[in-house]
Amino acid sequence: MEKKIAVVSAILEEPAEVQNRFNEIVAEFRGIVRGRTGIPFDQFGLSVITIILMGSVDEINSFTGKLGNLKHVSVKTSISKKTIEE
């Protein structure tokens, strides 16, 4: 299967409200998640999270689609042009 590397950036505008479901979705896709960082901005009521993925374009799109459908979550994704052979 052709795989790509992707970087997903997410801003959670109401972290207390959405973080549990966000984490459940990340766990559902743990097979393609390679890394994750998160920085809380409690004073602003925000969290910023970056996630590195390695998977098919369909898997990446499915993941970002689920995250993007969450209320109070903004998602942007960059996908490598290069195909990864594993």
Backbone hydrogen bonds, N-H to C=O, Kabsch-Sander energy under -0.5 kcal/mol:
donor,donor_aa,acceptor,acceptor_aa,energy
3,K,84,I,-1.3
4,K,55,G,-2.9
6,A,53,L,-2.2
7,V,78,S,-2.5
8,V,51,I,-3.0
9,S,7,V,-0.5
9,S,76,K,-3.0
10,A,49,I,-3.0
11,I,74,S,-2.3
12,L,10,A,-0.5
12,L,47,S,-2.9
13,E,11,I,-0.7
13,E,72,H,-3.1
14,E,72,H,-0.5
17,E,14,E,-1.2
18,V,14,E,-1.6
19,Q,15,P,-2.7
22,F,18,V,-2.4
23,N,19,Q,-2.7
24,E,20,N,-1.9
25,I,21,R,-2.1
26,V,22,F,-2.2
27,A,23,N,-2.3
28,E,24,E,-2.0
29,F,25,I,-1.3
29,F,26,V,-0.5
30,R,27,A,-1.5
32,I,29,F,-2.3
33,V,29,F,-1.0
34,R,52,I,-3.3
35,G,52,I,-1.3
37,T,50,T,-2.5
39,I,48,V,-2.9
41,F,46,L,-3.3
44,F,41,F,-2.0
45,G,41,F,-0.8
45,G,42,D,-0.8
46,L,41,F,-1.8
47,S,12,L,-1.6
48,V,39,I,-2.5
49,I,10,A,-2.8
50,T,37,T,-2.5
51,I,8,V,-2.6
52,I,35,G,-2.5
53,L,6,A,-2.7
54,M,32,I,-2.3
55,G,4,K,-1.9
60,I,56,S,-2.6
61,N,57,V,-2.7
62,S,58,D,-2.3
63,F,59,E,-2.4
64,T,60,I,-2.7
65,G,61,N,-2.2
66,K,62,S,-2.1
67,L,63,F,-2.1
68,G,64,T,-2.8
69,N,65,G,-1.2
70,L,67,L,-1.6
73,V,70,L,-1.4
74,S,11,I,-2.2
76,K,9,S,-2.3
78,S,7,V,-2.3
80,S,5,I,-3.2
84,I,3,K,-3.4
86,E,84,I,-0.6
